[in-house]
Amino acid sequence: MKKCQKAALALSAFGAGLIGCTEEHGLSEPPSYAATTNGAVVAARPAAIRHEEQPFEHIAAMVPSFAGYYIDEAGSLVIMVADEHDDNRAMAAARRVVNEDALLSRANYKFKIGRARRSFRQLATARDLVFDSVFSLIPDVRTLDLDEKDNRVRIGIDEVSYSNVKQLLTQRFRVLGIDTTLIRLVSEQVARPTSTASLRNRDTPAATSLTAMWGAMVGGILIQTTGADPKAGGASPASCSAGFAANHTPAGSPTYRAIVTATHCTTVWGAPDGTSFSQGGVFGGFSEVDPDKYRCGYNWCRASDAALFKLDASMPSEVGLIARTTSASSGAGAGSTAVDPFSPYFVVTGTALPPVGATYHKMGFAGGWTTGVKWQSCIDHKLGNGLDQYVTRCADRGTAFNTGGDSGGSVFVRLDSNNVALIGTTVGQGGNNHVWSLIGRIESDMGGVLGVVRDATLSSPTVTAAVLGSGYAEISWPPVSGATEYRVTVDNYSQTCDEWGCYVTGMREESTVTGGTFTDSRSYLYVIPPGTPSTAHVSMQVVARNPLLGSRSIASDAVRFAKDF
Protein backbone atom coordinates (compact mmCIF):
# COMPACT_ATOMS: atom_id res chain seq x y z
CA MET A 1 0.00 0.00 0.00
CA LYS A 2 1.26 3.47 -0.85
CA LYS A 3 2.28 5.81 1.94
CA CYS A 4 -0.59 8.13 1.13
CA GLN A 5 -3.09 5.25 1.36
CA LYS A 6 -1.77 4.27 4.77
CA ALA A 7 -2.50 7.68 6.21
CA ALA A 8 -5.42 7.94 8.57
CA LEU A 9 -8.56 9.05 6.83
CA ALA A 10 -9.06 12.65 7.86
CA LEU A 11 -12.41 13.73 9.22
CA SER A 12 -14.17 16.35 7.19
CA ALA A 13 -14.94 19.83 8.49
CA PHE A 14 -18.58 18.91 8.55
CA GLY A 15 -18.36 17.65 4.99
CA ALA A 16 -17.14 15.16 2.45
CA GLY A 17 -15.14 15.06 -0.71
CA LEU A 18 -12.32 16.98 0.93
CA ILE A 19 -8.68 16.08 0.56
CA GLY A 20 -6.69 13.96 3.03
CA CYS A 21 -3.35 13.51 1.24
CA THR A 22 -2.13 13.24 -2.36
CA GLU A 23 0.21 11.45 -4.69
CA GLU A 24 1.05 13.00 -8.04
CA HIS A 25 1.31 11.28 -11.38
CA GLY A 26 2.04 13.02 -14.65
CA LEU A 27 0.34 11.80 -17.81
CA SER A 28 3.60 12.61 -19.54
CA GLU A 29 6.49 14.79 -18.50
CA PRO A 30 6.67 18.13 -20.30
CA PRO A 31 9.66 18.83 -22.51
CA SER A 32 12.49 20.93 -21.14
CA TYR A 33 11.95 24.62 -21.73
CA ALA A 34 13.49 26.10 -24.80
CA ALA A 35 13.21 29.74 -25.85
CA THR A 36 10.16 30.21 -28.04
CA THR A 37 8.79 32.89 -30.22
CA ASN A 38 5.70 34.71 -29.08
CA GLY A 39 3.64 32.75 -31.57
CA ALA A 40 4.47 29.45 -29.89
CA VAL A 41 2.91 30.43 -26.61
CA VAL A 42 0.08 32.68 -27.75
CA ALA A 43 -3.41 31.34 -27.14
CA ALA A 44 -6.71 33.02 -27.83
CA ARG A 45 -8.45 34.70 -24.93
CA PRO A 46 -10.62 32.09 -23.15
CA ALA A 47 -14.34 32.40 -23.80
CA ALA A 48 -14.97 33.36 -20.17
CA ILE A 49 -12.51 34.73 -17.61
CA ARG A 50 -13.12 33.95 -13.97
CA HIS A 51 -13.34 37.13 -11.90
CA GLU A 52 -10.55 35.98 -9.59
CA GLU A 53 -8.23 35.52 -12.58
CA GLN A 54 -8.86 38.96 -14.09
CA PRO A 55 -5.44 40.27 -12.92
CA PHE A 56 -3.74 37.42 -14.80
CA GLU A 57 -5.79 38.07 -17.94
CA HIS A 58 -5.03 41.79 -17.73
CA ILE A 59 -1.31 41.03 -17.91
CA ALA A 60 -1.78 38.29 -20.54
CA ALA A 61 -3.57 40.75 -22.80
CA MET A 62 -0.38 42.84 -22.85
CA VAL A 63 2.14 39.97 -22.60
CA PRO A 64 0.71 36.79 -24.22
CA SER A 65 3.37 34.47 -22.76
CA PHE A 66 2.62 35.51 -19.17
CA ALA A 67 1.63 32.49 -17.05
CA GLY A 68 0.70 33.79 -13.59
CA TYR A 69 2.49 34.66 -10.36
CA TYR A 70 2.91 33.24 -6.85
CA ILE A 71 4.90 33.82 -3.65
CA ASP A 72 7.84 31.43 -3.23
CA GLU A 73 9.33 30.04 -0.01
CA ALA A 74 11.76 32.98 0.20
CA GLY A 75 8.88 35.46 0.11
CA SER A 76 9.57 36.70 -3.44
CA LEU A 77 6.80 37.25 -5.98
CA VAL A 78 7.63 34.98 -8.91
CA ILE A 79 6.37 36.19 -12.31
CA MET A 80 5.95 33.18 -14.61
CA VAL A 81 6.76 33.82 -18.28
CA ALA A 82 7.00 31.30 -21.14
CA ASP A 83 9.00 33.44 -23.58
CA GLU A 84 12.26 34.90 -22.27
CA HIS A 85 11.93 37.79 -24.71
CA ASP A 86 8.86 38.92 -22.74
CA ASP A 87 10.55 38.99 -19.33
CA ASN A 88 10.91 42.76 -19.05
CA ARG A 89 7.42 43.52 -20.34
CA ALA A 90 5.88 40.90 -18.04
CA MET A 91 7.75 42.25 -15.04
CA ALA A 92 6.62 45.82 -15.74
CA ALA A 93 2.99 44.78 -16.30
CA ALA A 94 2.97 42.66 -13.15
CA ARG A 95 4.36 45.53 -11.08
CA ARG A 96 1.53 47.79 -12.26
CA VAL A 97 -1.13 45.20 -11.38
CA VAL A 98 0.41 44.41 -8.00
CA ASN A 99 0.73 48.09 -7.10
CA GLU A 100 -3.02 48.48 -7.65
CA ASP A 101 -3.78 45.61 -5.25
CA ALA A 102 -4.33 46.84 -1.69
CA LEU A 103 -2.93 43.68 -0.10
CA LEU A 104 0.01 42.96 -2.42
CA SER A 105 1.17 46.56 -2.54
CA ARG A 106 1.63 46.57 1.26
CA ALA A 107 4.10 43.69 1.20
CA ASN A 108 6.87 45.33 -0.85
CA TYR A 109 7.77 42.02 -2.52
CA LYS A 110 11.00 41.31 -4.34
CA PHE A 111 10.05 40.42 -7.94
CA LYS A 112 11.76 37.73 -9.97
CA ILE A 113 11.13 35.79 -13.18
CA GLY A 114 10.18 32.12 -13.25
CA ARG A 115 10.29 30.13 -16.46
CA ALA A 116 6.99 28.62 -17.62
CA ARG A 117 6.24 26.17 -20.40
CA ARG A 118 2.70 27.30 -21.10
CA SER A 119 0.90 30.63 -20.96
CA PHE A 120 -1.99 31.51 -18.65
CA ARG A 121 -4.39 31.58 -21.59
CA GLN A 122 -3.33 28.10 -22.71
CA LEU A 123 -3.90 26.69 -19.24
CA ALA A 124 -7.19 28.53 -18.69
CA THR A 125 -8.57 27.29 -22.00
CA ALA A 126 -7.56 23.70 -21.20
CA ARG A 127 -8.95 23.94 -17.64
CA ASP A 128 -12.31 25.21 -18.86
CA LEU A 129 -12.53 22.40 -21.43
CA VAL A 130 -11.72 19.83 -18.76
CA PHE A 131 -14.43 21.28 -16.49
CA ASP A 132 -17.13 20.96 -19.15
CA SER A 133 -16.07 17.61 -20.61
CA VAL A 134 -14.46 15.74 -17.69
CA PHE A 135 -14.95 17.26 -14.24
CA SER A 136 -18.72 17.73 -14.66
CA LEU A 137 -19.28 14.22 -16.01
CA ILE A 138 -17.00 11.84 -14.06
CA PRO A 139 -17.89 11.50 -10.34
CA ASP A 140 -14.44 10.32 -9.21
CA VAL A 141 -12.74 13.43 -10.60
CA ARG A 142 -12.78 15.42 -7.36
CA THR A 143 -10.88 18.69 -7.92
CA LEU A 144 -9.73 20.84 -10.81
CA ASP A 145 -7.15 23.62 -10.66
CA LEU A 146 -5.11 25.90 -12.91
CA ASP A 147 -1.86 25.53 -10.96
CA GLU A 148 0.17 28.68 -11.59
CA LYS A 149 3.15 27.37 -9.63
CA ASP A 150 3.39 23.96 -11.35
CA ASN A 151 2.29 25.54 -14.66
CA ARG A 152 -0.19 22.78 -15.46
CA VAL A 153 -3.87 21.92 -15.07
CA ARG A 154 -4.09 19.78 -11.95
CA ILE A 155 -6.84 17.12 -11.79
CA GLY A 156 -7.56 15.35 -8.50
CA ILE A 157 -8.91 11.77 -8.70
CA ASP A 158 -10.28 9.57 -5.90
CA GLU A 159 -7.40 7.23 -5.02
CA VAL A 160 -9.72 4.18 -4.91
CA SER A 161 -10.50 4.46 -8.63
CA TYR A 162 -7.34 6.26 -9.73
CA SER A 163 -6.00 3.62 -12.17
CA ASN A 164 -9.28 3.13 -14.01
CA VAL A 165 -10.07 6.85 -14.18
CA LYS A 166 -6.55 7.68 -15.39
CA GLN A 167 -6.97 5.28 -18.29
CA LEU A 168 -10.39 6.75 -19.08
CA LEU A 169 -9.05 10.30 -19.00
CA THR A 170 -6.12 9.47 -21.26
CA GLN A 171 -8.59 8.31 -23.89
CA ARG A 172 -10.88 11.26 -23.26
CA PHE A 173 -8.07 13.81 -23.69
CA ARG A 174 -7.10 12.21 -26.98
CA VAL A 175 -10.68 12.57 -28.28
CA LEU A 176 -10.87 16.18 -27.07
CA GLY A 177 -7.49 17.04 -28.60
CA ILE A 178 -6.04 18.20 -25.24
CA ASP A 179 -2.25 18.26 -25.06
CA THR A 180 -1.50 15.89 -22.17
CA THR A 181 1.72 17.72 -21.29
CA LEU A 182 -0.60 20.43 -19.91
CA ILE A 183 -2.13 17.98 -17.41
CA ARG A 184 -1.02 16.60 -14.06
CA LEU A 185 -3.18 13.89 -12.49
CA VAL A 186 -3.25 13.65 -8.70
CA SER A 187 -4.40 10.69 -6.59
CA GLU A 188 -6.34 12.11 -3.65
CA GLN A 189 -7.51 10.37 -0.51
CA VAL A 190 -11.06 11.61 -0.07
CA ALA A 191 -12.64 12.16 3.32
CA ARG A 192 -15.99 10.38 3.50
CA PRO A 193 -19.18 11.98 4.81
CA THR A 194 -19.15 12.67 8.55
CA SER A 195 -21.08 15.10 10.67
CA THR A 196 -20.52 17.04 13.85
CA ALA A 197 -23.30 16.57 16.35
CA SER A 198 -24.57 19.56 18.26
CA LEU A 199 -22.51 20.47 21.33
CA ARG A 200 -23.64 21.91 24.62
CA ASN A 201 -21.79 25.03 25.64
CA ARG A 202 -18.91 24.13 27.93
CA ASP A 203 -18.57 27.72 29.20
CA THR A 204 -21.22 29.90 30.71
CA PRO A 205 -19.35 33.26 30.91
CA ALA A 206 -19.37 35.23 27.68
CA ALA A 207 -16.27 35.36 25.49
CA THR A 208 -14.06 32.98 27.45
CA SER A 209 -13.72 30.57 24.53
CA LEU A 210 -14.97 30.07 20.99
CA THR A 211 -17.60 27.64 22.34
CA ALA A 212 -18.93 30.03 25.00
CA MET A 213 -22.11 32.07 24.99
CA TRP A 214 -21.16 35.44 23.50
CA GLY A 215 -22.72 38.80 24.15
CA ALA A 216 -22.79 39.53 20.40
CA MET A 217 -22.30 37.58 17.17
CA VAL A 218 -18.76 37.79 15.75
CA GLY A 219 -16.75 35.61 13.37
CA GLY A 220 -15.17 32.30 14.37
CA ILE A 221 -17.47 31.26 17.24
CA LEU A 222 -19.72 28.23 17.72
CA ILE A 223 -23.25 28.26 16.32
CA GLN A 224 -25.83 25.46 16.10
CA THR A 225 -28.16 24.98 13.14
CA THR A 226 -31.32 22.89 13.03
CA GLY A 227 -29.66 20.47 10.63
CA ALA A 228 -26.96 19.79 8.04
CA ASP A 229 -27.23 18.54 4.47
CA PRO A 230 -27.12 14.69 4.20
CA LYS A 231 -24.02 14.87 1.98
CA ALA A 232 -22.33 16.68 4.87
CA GLY A 233 -23.33 14.05 7.42
CA GLY A 234 -26.91 15.10 8.09
CA ALA A 235 -26.49 15.86 11.80
CA SER A 236 -29.58 17.42 13.37
CA PRO A 237 -28.99 19.65 15.21
CA ALA A 238 -25.50 20.44 13.97
CA SER A 239 -22.52 22.55 15.05
CA CYS A 240 -20.62 24.90 12.75
CA SER A 241 -18.70 28.16 13.04
CA ALA A 242 -19.83 31.69 12.26
CA GLY A 243 -17.91 33.28 9.40
CA PHE A 244 -18.68 36.94 9.96
CA ALA A 245 -21.44 39.39 10.79
CA ALA A 246 -22.44 41.72 7.97
CA ASN A 247 -24.78 44.49 6.92
CA HIS A 248 -26.65 43.04 3.94
CA THR A 249 -28.33 45.44 1.53
CA PRO A 250 -30.29 43.61 -1.20
CA ALA A 251 -30.92 45.57 -4.39
CA GLY A 252 -33.80 47.97 -3.81
CA SER A 253 -34.39 46.80 -0.23
CA PRO A 254 -33.49 48.03 3.26
CA THR A 255 -30.28 46.97 4.97
CA TYR A 256 -30.43 44.34 7.71
CA ARG A 257 -27.89 42.64 9.99
CA ALA A 258 -26.87 39.05 9.16
CA ILE A 259 -24.26 36.36 9.70
CA VAL A 260 -22.71 34.05 7.10
CA THR A 261 -21.76 30.40 7.55
CA ALA A 262 -21.54 27.34 5.22
CA THR A 263 -24.56 26.27 3.17
CA HIS A 264 -23.72 22.62 3.95
CA CYS A 265 -24.50 23.55 7.57
CA THR A 266 -28.14 24.01 6.48
CA THR A 267 -30.60 21.18 5.86
CA VAL A 268 -30.30 21.51 2.05
CA TRP A 269 -27.06 22.55 0.33
CA GLY A 270 -27.61 25.46 -2.04
CA ALA A 271 -31.34 26.04 -1.52
CA PRO A 272 -33.58 28.31 0.59
CA ASP A 273 -34.77 25.90 3.28
CA GLY A 274 -35.71 27.88 6.39
CA THR A 275 -32.89 26.53 8.56
CA SER A 276 -32.52 28.42 11.84
CA PHE A 277 -29.51 28.84 14.12
CA SER A 278 -28.76 29.57 17.74
CA GLN A 279 -25.72 30.75 19.70
CA GLY A 280 -25.26 29.74 23.32
CA GLY A 281 -28.75 28.29 23.34
CA VAL A 282 -30.30 31.60 22.26
CA PHE A 283 -32.28 31.78 19.00
CA GLY A 284 -30.37 33.79 16.39
CA GLY A 285 -32.43 33.86 13.20
CA PHE A 286 -33.44 32.04 10.00
CA SER A 287 -31.63 31.40 6.75
CA GLU A 288 -32.53 34.37 4.56
CA VAL A 289 -30.38 34.00 1.42
CA ASP A 290 -29.15 30.60 0.22
CA PRO A 291 -29.41 30.71 -3.58
CA ASP A 292 -30.59 27.70 -5.56
CA LYS A 293 -27.79 25.56 -6.96
CA TYR A 294 -27.70 24.97 -10.73
CA ARG A 295 -26.94 21.95 -12.90
CA CYS A 296 -23.37 21.56 -14.20
CA GLY A 297 -23.11 18.24 -15.99
CA TYR A 298 -24.16 15.50 -13.57
CA ASN A 299 -23.44 17.74 -10.60
CA TRP A 300 -24.93 20.74 -8.79
CA CYS A 301 -22.90 23.97 -8.73
CA ARG A 302 -22.71 27.15 -6.65
CA ALA A 303 -20.25 30.04 -6.62
CA SER A 304 -19.76 29.54 -2.88
CA ASP A 305 -20.52 27.12 -0.06
CA ALA A 306 -22.18 29.85 2.01
CA ALA A 307 -25.55 30.81 3.44
CA LEU A 308 -26.72 34.08 4.98
CA PHE A 309 -28.90 34.18 8.11
CA LYS A 310 -30.92 37.27 8.93
CA LEU A 311 -30.37 38.02 12.61
CA ASP A 312 -33.34 38.20 14.92
CA ALA A 313 -33.81 41.64 16.44
CA SER A 314 -32.97 40.18 19.87
CA MET A 315 -29.55 38.86 18.76
CA PRO A 316 -26.73 41.45 19.15
CA SER A 317 -23.89 41.44 16.63
CA GLU A 318 -20.69 43.28 15.78
CA VAL A 319 -19.78 43.77 12.11
CA GLY A 320 -16.08 43.58 11.36
CA LEU A 321 -14.95 41.58 14.39
CA ILE A 322 -13.49 38.05 14.46
CA ALA A 323 -12.90 36.31 17.79
CA ARG A 324 -9.20 36.11 18.67
CA THR A 325 -7.69 33.33 20.78
CA THR A 326 -4.46 33.21 22.74
CA SER A 327 -2.25 31.45 20.17
CA ALA A 328 -2.20 29.99 16.67
CA SER A 329 -1.02 26.61 15.39
CA SER A 330 0.87 26.41 12.11
CA GLY A 331 1.30 22.63 12.26
CA ALA A 332 -0.81 19.50 12.13
CA GLY A 333 -2.86 20.16 15.25
CA ALA A 334 -5.48 22.55 16.54
CA GLY A 335 -4.74 26.02 17.80
CA SER A 336 -6.08 27.69 20.91
CA THR A 337 -9.84 28.05 21.39
CA ALA A 338 -9.43 30.14 24.58
CA VAL A 339 -10.17 33.80 23.89
CA ASP A 340 -7.33 36.25 24.51
CA PRO A 341 -8.60 38.34 27.44
CA PHE A 342 -6.34 41.27 26.57
CA SER A 343 -7.03 41.33 22.83
CA PRO A 344 -10.22 39.35 22.16
CA TYR A 345 -10.85 40.44 18.56
CA PHE A 346 -9.32 40.81 15.14
CA VAL A 347 -10.70 43.88 13.35
CA VAL A 348 -11.76 43.50 9.70
CA THR A 349 -10.60 46.57 7.78
CA GLY A 350 -10.94 45.19 4.23
CA THR A 351 -11.19 42.15 1.97
CA ALA A 352 -8.48 40.50 -0.13
CA LEU A 353 -7.58 37.75 -2.61
CA PRO A 354 -4.02 36.66 -1.71
CA PRO A 355 -1.81 34.87 -4.26
CA VAL A 356 -0.54 31.29 -4.07
CA GLY A 357 2.23 31.13 -1.46
CA ALA A 358 0.67 33.70 0.89
CA THR A 359 0.27 33.01 4.63
CA TYR A 360 -3.32 33.12 5.87
CA HIS A 361 -5.32 32.39 9.05
CA LYS A 362 -8.45 30.42 9.94
CA MET A 363 -10.71 30.71 13.01
CA GLY A 364 -13.25 28.03 13.91
CA PHE A 365 -14.67 26.80 17.22
CA ALA A 366 -13.27 23.24 16.90
CA GLY A 367 -9.78 23.71 15.44
CA GLY A 368 -9.28 27.16 16.91
CA TRP A 369 -6.84 29.64 15.42
CA THR A 370 -4.62 27.99 12.80
CA THR A 371 -2.36 29.33 10.06
CA GLY A 372 -1.18 27.95 6.75
CA VAL A 373 0.04 28.73 3.26
CA LYS A 374 -2.29 29.03 0.28
CA TRP A 375 -1.17 26.50 -2.31
CA GLN A 376 -4.03 26.37 -4.81
CA SER A 377 -6.23 29.13 -6.20
CA CYS A 378 -9.63 29.06 -7.88
CA ILE A 379 -10.11 25.29 -7.70
CA ASP A 380 -13.40 23.59 -8.51
CA HIS A 381 -14.21 21.27 -5.62
CA LYS A 382 -16.76 18.49 -5.03
CA LEU A 383 -18.70 17.50 -1.90
CA GLY A 384 -20.34 14.07 -1.69
CA ASN A 385 -20.07 10.90 -3.76
CA GLY A 386 -21.63 9.40 -6.88
CA LEU A 387 -23.93 11.46 -9.07
CA ASP A 388 -25.46 14.77 -7.95
CA GLN A 389 -22.32 15.91 -6.15
CA TYR A 390 -22.10 19.51 -4.93
CA VAL A 391 -19.46 21.66 -6.63
CA THR A 392 -18.07 24.86 -5.14
CA ARG A 393 -16.71 26.85 -8.06
CA CYS A 394 -13.39 28.65 -7.75
CA ALA A 395 -12.51 28.00 -4.11
CA ASP A 396 -9.01 28.31 -2.62
CA ARG A 397 -7.01 25.68 -0.77
CA GLY A 398 -4.19 25.88 1.79
CA THR A 399 -2.43 24.06 4.59
CA ALA A 400 -4.13 25.43 7.74
CA PHE A 401 -5.40 22.67 10.02
CA ASN A 402 -9.13 22.45 10.61
CA THR A 403 -11.53 19.79 11.76
CA GLY A 404 -15.19 18.86 12.09
CA GLY A 405 -17.18 21.92 13.17
CA ASP A 406 -14.90 24.57 11.67
CA SER A 407 -17.11 24.76 8.58
CA GLY A 408 -18.33 28.30 7.89
CA GLY A 409 -15.59 29.84 10.06
CA SER A 410 -13.56 32.95 9.27
CA VAL A 411 -10.58 32.90 6.89
CA PHE A 412 -8.38 36.00 6.71
CA VAL A 413 -4.94 37.52 6.24
CA ARG A 414 -3.31 39.73 8.87
CA LEU A 415 -2.39 43.29 7.95
CA ASP A 416 -0.78 44.07 11.32
CA SER A 417 -1.14 42.88 14.91
CA ASN A 418 -4.88 43.65 15.14
CA ASN A 419 -6.23 44.45 11.67
CA VAL A 420 -7.10 41.80 9.09
CA ALA A 421 -8.53 41.45 5.58
CA LEU A 422 -11.34 38.90 5.22
CA ILE A 423 -10.75 36.37 2.40
CA GLY A 424 -13.61 33.89 2.89
CA THR A 425 -15.24 31.15 4.97
CA THR A 426 -14.25 27.52 5.53
CA VAL A 427 -15.73 24.81 3.29
CA GLY A 428 -13.90 21.83 4.78
CA GLN A 429 -10.73 19.91 5.39
CA GLY A 430 -8.69 16.75 5.34
CA GLY A 431 -5.63 16.88 7.56
CA ASN A 432 -3.77 20.05 6.66
CA ASN A 433 -5.65 20.58 3.40
CA HIS A 434 -8.14 23.37 3.96
CA VAL A 435 -10.68 24.59 1.41
CA TRP A 436 -12.50 27.92 1.67
CA SER A 437 -15.06 29.91 -0.33
CA LEU A 438 -13.87 33.32 -1.54
CA ILE A 439 -15.41 36.47 -0.10
CA GLY A 440 -16.08 37.87 -3.59
CA ARG A 441 -17.99 34.72 -4.55
CA ILE A 442 -19.96 34.81 -1.31
CA GLU A 443 -21.05 38.38 -1.97
CA SER A 444 -21.99 37.44 -5.54
CA ASP A 445 -24.18 34.58 -4.27
CA MET A 446 -25.87 36.71 -1.61
CA GLY A 447 -26.63 39.56 -4.02
CA GLY A 448 -26.71 43.27 -3.28
CA VAL A 449 -24.01 44.69 -1.02
CA LEU A 450 -22.41 42.77 1.85
CA GLY A 451 -20.81 45.17 4.34
CA VAL A 452 -18.15 43.27 6.32
CA VAL A 453 -15.70 46.05 7.31
CA ARG A 454 -15.70 47.43 10.84
CA ASP A 455 -17.23 50.88 11.18
CA ALA A 456 -14.44 52.27 13.35
CA THR A 457 -15.85 55.75 13.82
CA LEU A 458 -16.92 56.90 17.28
CA SER A 459 -18.59 60.22 17.91
CA SER A 460 -16.16 63.08 18.36
CA PRO A 461 -15.86 64.35 21.96
CA THR A 462 -17.32 67.78 22.70
CA VAL A 463 -15.31 69.84 25.15
CA THR A 464 -17.85 71.52 27.45
CA ALA A 465 -15.55 73.20 29.95
CA ALA A 466 -12.12 74.82 29.72
CA VAL A 467 -10.35 76.42 32.66
CA LEU A 468 -7.05 78.30 32.67
CA GLY A 469 -5.60 78.55 36.16
CA SER A 470 -2.32 79.58 37.70
CA GLY A 471 0.18 77.24 36.06
CA TYR A 472 -2.36 74.81 34.57
CA ALA A 473 -5.02 74.34 31.90
CA GLU A 474 -7.94 71.91 32.22
CA ILE A 475 -10.65 70.66 29.87
CA SER A 476 -13.72 68.44 30.44
CA TRP A 477 -16.10 66.54 28.12
CA PRO A 478 -19.09 64.15 28.39
CA PRO A 479 -18.53 60.42 27.76
CA VAL A 480 -18.64 59.09 24.20
CA SER A 481 -20.69 55.93 23.63
CA GLY A 482 -18.43 52.97 22.87
CA ALA A 483 -15.22 54.64 24.03
CA THR A 484 -13.00 52.97 26.63
CA GLU A 485 -10.29 55.64 26.68
CA TYR A 486 -9.51 59.14 25.47
CA ARG A 487 -6.29 60.39 23.90
CA VAL A 488 -5.50 64.02 24.77
CA THR A 489 -3.00 65.95 22.65
CA VAL A 490 -1.50 69.13 24.09
CA ASP A 491 0.47 71.62 22.00
CA ASN A 492 2.43 74.20 23.98
CA TYR A 493 3.86 76.73 21.55
CA SER A 494 5.13 80.29 21.33
CA GLN A 495 6.24 82.70 18.62
CA THR A 496 9.72 84.22 18.64
CA CYS A 497 10.91 87.04 16.39
CA ASP A 498 14.43 88.24 15.54
CA GLU A 499 16.15 90.10 12.69
CA TRP A 500 15.59 87.11 10.43
CA GLY A 501 11.87 86.99 11.00
CA CYS A 502 9.37 85.22 13.27
CA TYR A 503 9.09 81.48 13.93
CA VAL A 504 7.10 79.14 16.18
CA THR A 505 8.69 76.84 18.78
CA GLY A 506 7.11 74.53 21.27
CA MET A 507 6.36 70.93 22.27
CA ARG A 508 3.62 68.31 21.90
CA GLU A 509 2.54 65.89 24.60
CA GLU A 510 0.03 63.02 24.38
CA SER A 511 -1.69 61.36 27.33
CA THR A 512 -4.38 58.71 27.74
CA VAL A 513 -7.37 59.12 30.06
CA THR A 514 -8.77 55.77 31.23
CA GLY A 515 -10.57 54.27 34.21
CA GLY A 516 -14.02 54.66 35.68
CA THR A 517 -17.28 53.56 34.15
CA PHE A 518 -17.30 56.39 31.59
CA THR A 519 -20.79 57.37 32.63
CA ASP A 520 -19.44 60.60 34.15
CA SER A 521 -17.70 63.43 32.40
CA ARG A 522 -14.01 63.01 31.70
CA SER A 523 -11.39 65.67 32.30
CA TYR A 524 -7.70 66.29 31.80
CA LEU A 525 -5.44 68.73 33.66
CA TYR A 526 -2.25 69.93 31.99
CA VAL A 527 0.46 71.39 34.22
CA ILE A 528 2.26 74.17 32.38
CA PRO A 529 6.03 73.62 32.69
CA PRO A 530 7.99 76.23 34.68
CA GLY A 531 9.84 78.65 32.45
CA THR A 532 7.21 78.63 29.74
CA PRO A 533 7.47 81.95 27.83
CA SER A 534 4.85 84.53 28.79
CA THR A 535 3.77 84.68 25.15
CA ALA A 536 3.10 80.92 24.94
CA HIS A 537 -0.23 79.44 24.00
CA VAL A 538 -1.71 76.03 24.85
CA SER A 539 -3.95 74.04 22.48
CA MET A 540 -5.74 70.83 23.55
CA GLN A 541 -7.71 68.21 21.57
CA VAL A 542 -9.39 64.91 22.54
CA VAL A 543 -9.88 61.67 20.56
CA ALA A 544 -12.24 58.96 21.82
CA ARG A 545 -10.94 55.39 21.34
CA ASN A 546 -11.76 51.72 21.86
CA PRO A 547 -8.53 49.84 21.06
CA LEU A 548 -10.04 46.37 21.51
CA LEU A 549 -12.63 47.07 18.82
CA GLY A 550 -10.32 49.11 16.62
CA SER A 551 -12.57 52.14 17.01
CA ARG A 552 -11.73 55.83 17.29
CA SER A 553 -13.26 59.23 16.67
CA ILE A 554 -12.03 62.21 14.79
CA ALA A 555 -10.42 64.78 17.10
CA SER A 556 -12.53 67.25 18.98
CA ASP A 557 -12.35 70.90 18.07
CA ALA A 558 -9.15 72.34 19.47
CA VAL A 559 -9.45 74.35 22.68
CA ARG A 560 -6.90 77.17 22.62
CA PHE A 561 -5.82 79.05 25.70
CA ALA A 562 -4.54 82.29 24.17
CA LYS A 563 -4.06 84.14 27.47
CA ASP A 564 -0.50 85.05 28.41
CA PHE A 565 0.87 83.02 31.31
Phi, psi and omega in degrees: 000139180292155181305318181298321183288339179280342183296148179296136180294120184284142174290149178276158174279072180066038182197190181218171179071025183246153200276134176265303174203169189224155166228138187256143179219124178273140173297317173201145181286139181288154178292156175300147183291136171229146180305135182239167170274163179305322184298332183285339183244000181285132172230152179295154177300130178305154184300324179222134178255127177294141184305319183292343181256009179301320177300322177295316181293325179300317178288319181297329178296330178268327183229093188301334182271004176297143186230009179117178175213160179203166177264126180272180185296335180276357180087011177271151175269113185267120179264114184273128182222135182272335181244117183300336178290345181262004187304311184294318180294320180294319179298315180295318180294320180294321178300319180296316181294316181295321181294338178272353180267123186299323181282309185295324183292337179287334192278341179055053184292151165277129181265143171209161183268137170243143183270124179256165175252339181224155181275164176303316183295324176298313182292320180296319179296316179294317180300316181294323177293319178296321179300311184290323191254351182229297185303319184282349188244341185245111187302324185279000168275111194263322182222157180215130186213139165274104187269100184291336179281313179280343178063040175215172170269122186258124182242120179265130183238139176306127185299331183297324183247018188305310186300313182293318182292322178301316179296319179296318182292322178302317177292320182296318180296324179296318179294321182281350181074027179274129177293115185289347175290347177280348193250138166236125177267142184231127175276120185240130173281121188260129176288130182278166183301129172222168177222161177249113181292157181297139181253146169278147177297132178270350182233135175266325178293149181288142169062032172268335177206171180291343179263000185283170169283125182257152178285342179205151179288127173223173181286149171092357186259164182292133168228157174241134175251164182289347177174158179246155179301142179305324179291346177253020176109332174073018179300143180209111356289175186222153181249131177221188179242146174284137178277305180189154170271149185211157166263113182258125179240095176295155180302124177073013182230162180292157177282143174220161181273141185211168167235158179239136172220194183278143176290335177286355172273000175258169186293335177226121179295128174063051177195143175289116189229002177075017177299141175246166178222163175222161176224121183063029180082002181256131180302134183248330181150179181250156173299123184254319181228115177212081193303149177299135172291164180229155182289135171222096188067230178273000187251175171248136185240152169214156176289334181211155170265077185212150175221147183248127179253126175284126184285137173295149183301338182274353184261109178293158179204160178228109178290138174084015176238136174239132179303142182237129180259181190286332182200157181250152173251131176252010183250215187270358183244178182287154173266186182291142171249001178275125185291137177291114184291339182266338179213077192279359183222149158265145182253123180278115180248002179179183175236163184204165173227087185289154180281167173304137181099350182281147173279138180220175185227151178229140176233124177210154189292334185270310181270355178069210181269114178230155180234157178198187180242129176292127182235355172218144179235144173054049177271149171266131195224136184254146174239129179104188182222162178070207178282168179060038175286159180261127183247123169267117182281136170054058172267172174247159180222142179212193190256004182294133178293137167206164189216179183307125182107345178280350182306136181088349185290170187286140173231131189203166171244145180273136177262328173201200186297328184243330187267142182224162171246125180287133178242348177161197179226149185293133171268308181178191191207173167196101185066235179259023172257119190235125182249137178221150174280144184277143183300323178295323179287325177297314180297322178298317179294321184285335180077160180068214182243133180246104181273112185244351185275141180295129171279102190267013187264119171264162176295145179285135178298149176244113180287121185254348179213139178218124184235131174249114181249192180282102179084011178208162173225138184223139175233156178223154180205152176289161179293151176254128181301130179091348182277142174245351175201168180227135178256119182254126177251128180241124173252122178246109189223160177212159179252132179239138180238144172216194184294343181269351182130192182248145178211159185257134173233161178164198184214157177237135176234145176233136180223155180247130177258118180227183175091166180077183180265352181063024171266342178259166178296149176260157176210161177217132180248126180251122178273121182284123184300143174301145179087002178297132181304147181294343180266004184290156176233151177241133177235134183230138176225156182232138173239127176276140184219157168220088187301325181296327181260002180067028185253148174201164178255171165283161185292149174294164171301141181291137173257119184250128176260099187269358181288140176294143180271000000 
